[in-house]
């Protein structure tokens, strides 16, 4: 009788994808103080498996804070990808903070 050892598995967050040996997480946070404030966040991850065994990931995260003492940031974590490209756009002003993060990653099949 063979028993599979699954002790290496972990709990995952709601915005984390796992496919084969690759996993991805993206999150965003925005905060501002004052009477007229706006705090907006949005994240999206698309992880697809190809027929050849490869996996591709496309992701975007946006954080915007408008008001007094604004703070906006986007964070990510990738594991198991062979090629990764990350682009961050960050703009700050006296009463706003904006951060946009784009991710493209490929997990090639092991042969």
N, C-alpha and C positions, 0 to 999 in steps of 0.2 A: 504494500500500500504506500502510495506516494502522497505526501502532504506538501502543498505549496506554501512557502514562507512569504507572507505579504506584509511583514513587519516594517518594510521600507516605505510603505504608503503613508501619506500624511493628510491631514485635513486641509481643504483648500478654501479660499475666500470665494465669494460669489462672483467676483470679476477676474477670476483666474482660470485660464484654459490649460488643460494638459492633453497632449496628443502624442502617443508613443513615448519617446524619451525627451520631449521638449515641453516646457511650460512657460507661460507668460502672465504677467500681472501689470496692470496699469491703473493708476488712481490719480485723483486731483483734489486740491483743497483751495478754497478762497475765503477770505475774511476781510471785512472792513467795518469801521466804526463810524458813528455819526448819525444824523437824522435822515439824510438822503443817501442811502447806500444800496449797492447791488453786489451780490456775490453769486457767481454762476460757474458751474463745472459741468463737463461732459466728457465721457470716455467711451471708446469703442475699440474692440479687438475682433479681428476676423482671422481665424486659424483654419487652414484648409489642408487636407491630405491629398496628395497627388497619386496617380496610379502607379508611378514608379517607386513609391515609398517615401518620397520627400514630403516635407511639410512647409507651407509658406504662411507667414504672419504679416498682417498689416494692422497697424494700430494708430490711434490718434487720441490725444488728451488735451483738453482746453480748460484753463482756469482764468477767470476774470474777476477782479475785485475793484469796485469804485466806491470812494468815500474817504474818510479820514484814516490814516495809517493802513492802507490796503496791503494785503499779502496774498499772493496767488502762486501756487506751484503745482507741478505735475511730476509724479514719480513713476518708475517702472522697475521691473525685475524680469530678467530672462534667464533661462537655464536650458542647456542642451542644444542651442542653435549653433550652426557652423558659420554662418555669415550674418552679420547684423549691421544695419545702417540706422542711425538715430539723428534726427535733425530737431533742434530746439530754437524757437523764436521767443524772445523775451523783450517786452517793452515796459518801461516804467515812467510814470509822470508824477506830478505833485499829488494828484488825487486818484490815480489808477495804477493797477499792476496787471499785466497780461502775460500769460505763458502758454505756448502751443508746442506740443511735442508730437513728432511723427516717428513711427518705427516701421521698418521693413526687415524681416529676418527669414532665413531659410535654414531648415534642418535637413541635411542630405542623408540618404539612406546609408546604413553601414553595410559594407559588402565584404 
